[in-house]
Amino acid sequence: MVKMSTFDTLTVVKRSGQRTNFQGEKIALAIQKAFHSLDIPYKDEDVNKVYSKVLKKIEKEYQDRKTINIENIQDLIEEVLKENNFQDVYLTFKTYREHRNASRSAFVMKQQHKFLKAIERLGLNNIDDNLKESSNSFLLQFGETISTEFAKAYLLDTKTVRSQDAGIFYLHSLETVPLGMIASCDVDILELMSLDTNFAKELNNINETTIFLNRIKLYLDNLSKEIYQSISLINFDLVIEKIILKDFKAVLKEYLTIYLDSSFLNSYIKINNIDNINSFDITPTYFEIKQNTPLYLTFERLIKSAYNKTISNLTNSLQQFFKSIDFNTAINFGTNQEVSDLILKAIVNNKKIEYYYKGTMTSEIANYMLKYNNLYFINKNSSFNKAFKDDINYGFNATRVIEDNTTIDKKICGGKGNISCISINIVRIALKSKNNDNDYRLFYQELEQVLKQAKDALLERFELQVNKTILHFPTLYQLGSWHDGEKLKEKDRLRKLLKHGTLAFHIVGLEEAIYTLTDKKDEEDTYTLAKDILKFMKKKIDTFSEQNNLNFVLTAYQDDIIETEFKKQDAAIFGKIKDVTNKDKYSNGIDLSIDTLKQATLQKYLLGGTSLDIICKNEKQLLEKYQYLKDSDVGCFRVN
């Protein structure tokens, strides 16, 4: 790599005449985009090779000059591409420049020019080729790209857009910014059923599990159109407990009525008090039938048959319900053990659904976890979970929306969610601030600046979100999915509701950042530095919460797309670095090459949620490891 210090005094002159400091990474990312636009695969080192040679040419040709025009930089990129036989990339880059020049003459305003990029990036000149794959998918891509570029050109601050494009951070789902959509919602079905709404009345009038779950599925389908990331159903076992008891009573009444009618006993035995049953654990004495009589034995058999029928219907209905989920959804359960056991039996392998169990660890649970890697265990006794007891719930990707700094009267969970999320490329910060003295001060200074800028981006988006009304999101607010949403009037803004949700900082590449800073893989050093970085970030984020009276949180989860893109961008700029940019993608969150128990202790810094992946071969091994994880204060884990 060419040392960047030779470019400290070089100024870039834009087409508008504006002058700015030389930023080499912009050149690398422009080259990467040209390579990425091709259908054929390319190597990260090819991008860095071209980038390095462009820098050498600039250093040689402009060493005695103070300025360089943007057009001259692009000329040099074309020159290097041709010299190194990247003819297809050269033609792509050259054609793109020609389109840019044509659009500038047609659109004078900067915003119009930027917005036009959205159309050109889709390659509308080759629309017939694009349509060969799928008309609907192309139309969706077209709409998402237009919406994204509109947000970048008109709605978001220039600094935010620059950092986003440069791969410093990633503000999730930019295409939803103009719509004011939020990321997720934790839904409390029982609370919805207690409200004075038509939807609540409809749910309360349903007596059959299958019909109830079908109605919930329709509700989830509608809700998924108003948020962009995920839905969480909290205390799902308590919801099922309520509907299954109603189902049981309906089946039991049907069975007993048929028997009494056929036996001409309906005039002697009354079963109206079935409606008052509040448990499955009933005997014929409930109907004032004496024990050890033929009638008692008959009723006992009918009660058992009704129960078995109800359980069979529930299992089949739950399996169909779980199979039908096609939006990222988390199912929380474990308070009612009997119902939770039935939910466990109905689990299906569906990538769109995750199950979070918060009951007691047993041999049976261990075997289910070994079988399904989408089944997570919540340790509700961990230091950062136990304050919420049975109310603790996790969302998709093991996110938590619990803490609330905005009010004394705190609603623990349900009826709120994650408003938006921004991913921080920790590796880029480490690569830019690395020195030979193992002095991390520059790293922490740079990290603090990135966190502040990311916070501003989240606040900027928050203002767009709170300026919408309930009319934009009828299922989310008017039905009461978000707590107190049904109380708002049509023109009321959403600030007083959304402030109870979270604004999340998502960590990417912590392990690679530590390798960059330390140049070694000592486990204790890795653990200590990881803990220090997380403590630093949490402290800064807590300060943001206090200053803005909002809920900023730190979180970590797997996102292959972001982890891969950050790695590719850094490889384009810094080249292939062992154990850092030579990987397929960066690691997620606290996924470190250290002892599992040490990783578990790091979870307390991520109050926005995270999960620990562990490896176990059998039930015995899992039960033994669980005891150690519990002692290490693990909050959530799964077997992967």
N, C-alpha and C positions, 0 to 999 in steps of 0.2 A: 504494500500500500504506500502511496505517496504521502508524505507528511503534510498535514493540512496547514501547518504554520506558515508555509510559503504563500498562502492565500489570505492572510490576515488583513492585508491592505488593499486587496482587490475589490472593487465595487461593481456590482451588476446593474446595468442600465436597462430598464424594462421598455417595452414599446411605447408606453405612455410618457416616458421620460423620467419616471420615478426611479430613484436610486436606492439600492439596498445592499446589505453586506453579502458577500459571497457565501453561499450555502451548498457545499458539495453534495449533501445527501439528496437535494432536489434533483440533481443530475442523475444520480443512481436510480431514484424512483421513476424518473421519466424513462430511462432505459428499460427498467423492469417492466413498465406498462407496455412498452413496445413489444418485448418478448412475450409478455403475458397475453397479448392480443392474438397471438397465433394459436392455432389448434394443436400444433405439434408440441410435444414436451420439450422443455429446455432445462439446463442445469443452472443452479444458482451461481456457480463459479463463472459461467459464461457472461452473466450480467456484470459481475464484479470485474471480470477481465476487461470488458469494454469500458466500464466506468474508470478503472485505473488508468487505462491508456488515454482516455479523454482528459483526465486530470494532468497527465504528463505533458500532453500537447499544450494545454492551457498554461502550465507552468513554464514551458519552454518559450512559447510565443508571446506571453503576456507578462514576463518577469519584470520588464522595465516599464510597464504601463499601469495606470491606476484604475482603468475601467474596462469592462468587457460587455458588449451588447448581448442580449438574450439570443438574438439571431445568430451571432457568432458561435455561441455555445452549441446551438442546434446544428450548425454547419459541421462543427467538429465531431459531434455524435454521428452524423451521417458518414463522415469521412472515415471514422474508426470502424464503423459497421461494415463498410465496403472493403476496407483494407484487411479485415479479419474474416472475410467470406460469409458474413451473416446477411446474405443478399435478401432473403425473405423479410427479415426484420428491418433492413434498410428501406425496402419498398413500403412497408407498413408505416414506418416513421415518416418517410418523405410524403406519402399520400396524406397522412394525418396533418402535416404542416400545411399542405396545400389547401386542405379543407378549412383549416383554421384561418388562413389568410383570406379565403373567400368569405367566410362568415363575418370577419371583422369589417370588411367593406360594406356588408349588408346591415350589420347591427352596430350602431355607434355606442349605445349604452353598454357599460361593462356588465350589468346584470343580464341584459339580453344576450350578450355574447356567451356568458357562462352557461346560461340556461340552454342555449342551442347545443352545447356540448352533450347534453343529455340525449338528444336525438341522434347525433352523429355517432356516439359511442355504441349505439345499437346496430349500427351498420345498415341504415335504411336503404342504402344503394343495393344491398344484397338481401332485401327483405324476402324475396322468393325462396332463397336458400334457407333462411331462418324458419320460414313457415313450413318447410318440409318436415321439421321435427314435430312441432305441435303449435297450432295456431293459438290455443289458450295459454300455453306456457310463454309464448313470445309476447302475447298481449299483456300478461302479468308482469313479465320482465320490463316491458315498455313502460307500464304504469309506475312500477317501483322506481325505475331509473329516473323518470321525469320528476316524481315526487322527491326523490333524494336530491337531485340537482336543484330543484326549486328551494328546498330547505337550505342548501349550501349557498345559493346565490342571493336569497332574499331574507332568510329568517335567522341564520346563525352568524355569530361574530366571525370576522375574518381569521382571528387567531385560532378559534376553535376549528375552523375548516382546514387551516394549514397544518395544525397538529394532527388532525384526523388523517389527512392525505399523506402526511410524512410518516405515519405509523408510530407516533409517540403515544397516542391513546386512541381508543375506538369507542365512540358514542353509539350505542347499539340501535339498530333498526332506524336509520336516518329517514327511511322512506315514510315512517309514521309520524315524523315531527310535524308536518303541516296539519295533520289530523288531530294532534293533541292526545294521542293514545298513550295509555300507561302500560307498564311491562306486565304486571301480574296482579291477581286478586286472590286472597284467601277467603273462601266462601264458607259461611256458617249456615247450613241448610235449616237447622233448628231455629236459628234466629229469623231467617226468612219466613218460616212457617208461623212465627209469633207476631208478625206485623199485620197491620190493617190494610192489606192489599188484596187485589183479586187473585194474584198469583198464590198468596198464602192460603186463601180460601180454597183454591183449586187443589193444592197439595193436601190440605187437611181433609178434603172430602174423598181422597183416594184410599181404598181399603186393600188393594192388591199390590204386592211387591213389584210384579212385572210392569204394571201400568205406571206405578210410581217411578220406577227407574227409567222407563221410557220418557216420562215427562221431564225428569232431571236431565236426561241426555239431550233433549230438545233445548232445555234451558242453557246447558253448557255450550251447545252449538251456537246459540245466539250470543252468549257472553264472549265466546272466543273470537267473534267478529269485531269486538270492541276493545280488546287488549291484544298485545302483539307477542307475548312471550309464553305465559303459562297460567294455569288455574290450580288452586289447591282446595281440596275438600277437607275441612277439619272435622275431627271427631265423627268420622263416617260411620263407625260402629254404633254410635248413639242414635244416628239418623235411622240406620237399618233396624235397630232395636225397636224404635217407635212404629215403623211401618210393618215389621214382621209380626208384632203382637196383634196389630189390627188384622193382618192377613190370617193369623192363627185363629182369632176369634170368629172371623167370617167363615173359615173352613169348618171349624168346630160346630158352629151354629147350623151350617148346612148338613153336616153328618148327623147331628143329633135330631134335627127336624125330620130328616128322611126316616130315621129309625123310629122315632115316636109316632110319626104318621102311619107307618106301615104296621106298627104294633098296637095302634089305637090307644097309646098312652099319653097323647098330647093333652088330654083333658086333666090328667093327674099330675104331670110333672111340668113345671115351668122352667124355661131356660132363658128368660129375658135378662137375667142377671149376668149373662155372658159378657155383656157390654162393660161390666164393671171389673172384669178380670184384669189384673195388672202384672201377671207373671205366667210363665209357661208351667211352673211347678204347681199344678192343681190336681186334685183327685176328685172322684165322684161325690165325696162328702160335700163338695162345694155346692152340689145340687140337692143336698139333704137326702142323699141315698145311703142307706146303712151298709156298713162293711160286711164282707163275707156273704153277700147275696148274689144270685145270678145277675140281677140288674146292675149291681156294682161292678162285676167283672165285665159286663157288656159295655158300660160307660167307660171303664178304664181302658178297654181296647179301642173304643171310638176316640177317646182323647189322645191316645198314643198314635193312632192312625192319622188324626188331624195334624198332630205335631210333625210326624214324618213327612206328610204331604206338604206341609208348609216349608219345612227345611229343604226338601227336594226342589220345590218351586224356587226358593230363594237361591240355592246354589246355581241352578240353571240360569236364573235371571241375572245374577251377579256376573257369571261368566260371559253371557251375551253383552251385558253392559260394559264390562272391561274390554271385551274384544272390539266394541264399537267406538271406543275412544280414539279420536284422530287428531287431538290437540294436546300439547304437553300438559299433563295433569298429574297431580300428586294426591294420593289417597292416604289420609291419616286415620289410624285406628289403634285400639289396644286398651281402652278403658273398660269396656264390657268384654270380659274374656270369652264368654260363651259365643257372643256374636262375632268377636274377632277370630275365633277358631273357624267359623263358617266362612269368613272373608278369606282367610288363608287358604282354605280348600278350593276357593274359586279363582285364585290368582292365575293369570295368563301371561305369557311372554309377549308383551306389546311394548315396543320401544317408546311409544308416546305416553306411557303410564308408569309411574313409580309408586311404590307402596312404602309407607313409613309406619313402623310398628313401635309403640311406646309402652308395651306391657312388660311382662317378666321374661327374662331369658330362660328358656327351657330346652330340653333335647329336641322337642318337636319344632320349636322356632329355629333352632340351629340347623336342622335338616332342611327346612324351607329356605333358609338363607343360602345354604349350599346349593340348592337347586335353582333358585331364582336370583340373578344378580341385580334385579330391579326391586328387591326387597331390602329396605334399610332398617337398621335398629336405632331408635332414639333412646339415649340414656337420659331419662328425665331427672336423674339424681346428680348429673354433672353440675359444677358450680354455676354455670351460666344458663342452665335449664331448670334447675330445681325450684327457683323462685316462682315458676309458673305452674309447677306440679302437673296435674293431668291436662292442663290447658295448653301445654307445649305442643306445637305443631310445626312441621317443616313443609316448605314448598318444593316445587320441581327443582332439580339440581341441588337439593339440600340447602336451599336458602331459608332464612328466617325473617319474619316480619313481626317482631315482638316488642322491643323497646320503643317507648314513646316519650320524647323529651318535651312535647308541646303542650301537655296538659297534666293537671294533678289527677283528674278523674280518668285514669288510663283504661282503655279497652285492651286487654292483653293480646288477643289474636282473633282472627276472623273479621270480616268486614273491612279489611284494609289490605294493602299489598305493596309491592315494589313499584315506585313511580317510574323510575328509569335507572339505567346502569351504564357505567363507563369502564372499559377495560384499560388498565395501565400496563404499558410495555416496560417492565422493570429492567429488562435486559438492555434496552436502548440507553436508559439512564446510566447503567453500569458501564457500557461500552464508551460512552461519551466522557465519563468522569474518571475512568481508570488511570491510575498512576503507578509508578514503580515503588512507592514507599508504603504501600498498604495503608494509606491514609484515606479514610472514608468520608472525610468532611465534605469534599467536593460532591461526592455521590449524594449525601444527605441534603446538601444545598440544592442540587438539581432536582432531587425527588420532591423536596418541599415546593419548588416552583411548579413542577408538573402537577402535583396534587392541587395547588391553588388554581391553576388553569383548568384542570378537570372539574373542580368544584364550581368554577364560574360557568362552565359548559352545562353542568347539571342544573344550575340555577336558571340559566338562560332558557333551557328547555322547560323547566318547571313553570316559568312565567307563561309560556305558550300553552301549557297544559291546564293551568288553573283559570285561564281566560275563556275556556269553553264552558258550555252549560249542560244541564242534564238532558236536554233535547238531543244532544249529539250522541249520548250513550244511555239509551232507555233501559237496557238490561242491567248495566253496571250500577246505575244510580236510581232510576225510578222504581225498580223492583226491590231496592234495598240491599243489593249485593255488597256495595260499599256502605258501611255503617252510617245510618242517618241520611243516606241519599234520597230516600223516599220523602223526606221532610222538606227538601229544597223546592223552591218555586222555579218556574220555567226559566226565568232570566237570571237567576242567582248564579254567581260564579262559584268555582269549585275549590277555592283556596282553603276554606275552613274545613273541608273534608280531606283533601289530598295531603294537607300538612301532617296527617297522622301516619302516612305511608313512609317508605324509606327511599333514599337516594343512595345507590350502591356504587362503591369502588371495587372493581373486580381485578384481582391480581393475576398476571400472566408472566411466567418465566422466572420465578423466584430462584429456582435451583441454578439456572444458567447465569443469572445475575451474580450469584454468590461465587460460582466458578470463575467468572470474569474478574471479580474483585480480588479473589484470593489466590488464583492459579494453582489450587490444590483441592484435594477431596477429603481432607481430614474431617471425620464425622462430627467430632465435638465442635470444631471451628464452624462447620456448616450450620449446625444446630444453633450455636450461640449467635452467629450473624443473622440467621433467619429470624430468631426471636427478637433481636434488636431492631431489625427492619420492620417487623410487624408491630412492635411496640411503638416505634416512631410514627408509623402510618396511622395507627389507631389513635394516638394522642392528637395528631394533627386533625384527624377526621372528627374526633370528639369536640375539638375546638370549633370546627366548622358548624357542628350541630348547635353548640351554645350560642355562637355569634348570630346564627340565622334562625334560631328557634325551629329547627327542622331535624329530621332523623337521618343523618349521614351514617352509613355503615360500611364496614369492610367485609368482603366476601370472596370466595374462591370456588370455582367449579370447572369442569371440563368443557371446553368449547374448541373443537378441533379446527374450525374455520379460522377463528381469530388467532389461535396459537400458531397455525401454519402460516398465515399471512404476515404476522409480526416477524416470524423467523425468516421468511423470504425477503422481506424488506431490509432487515438487518444484514442478511447475507449479501444482498446487492451492494450495500454501502461498505461493509467491513470485511467482506470475503469469508472464506471458510475458516472457522475457528473451532478447534477440537472441543468437543463436549458442549459447544454453544450453538453455533450456526450450522454445524455439519449434521444436525439431527433433522428428522422429517418435520418436527414441530417442537415448539417449546413445551415445557411441563406446565401443568395447571396448578395454580395455587401453592399449597404446602405439600405437594407431591415431591418429596426430597429423598435422596439416597442416604437416609439415616434410619436408625431404629424406629420401628413402628410406634413404640410407646412414647418416644420423644416427639414424633409427629402429632400424637394425640394431644400432648400438652399445649401445642400451638393453636388449637381450635378456639381457645378462650379469647384470642385476639380478634377473631372474625365473628363478631356478633351478627353480621348479616348472613351467617351460615356457611358451612362447608361440611363435606363428608370425607371420611378416611376409608380408603380401599385397603382391605387386608386379604391375604392369601392363606387359605386353610384347606387341608385335604379331607378332613373328616370331622364328624360331630365332636369327638373328644378334644381334638386340637382347637376347634372353635370355642368350645366352652372354657377351656383353659386360657386361651388368649383373651376372651371376653373379661375374665377377672382382672387381668393385667391392664386391659384398656380402661376398665371401670376405675381402677386405682389411679390411672394416669389422667383421669378427668375427661375422657373422650365424650363428645356430645352426640355424635352421629357417625355410623360406619356401615359398611356393607362388605360382603365377600365378593371379590371380583376375580 
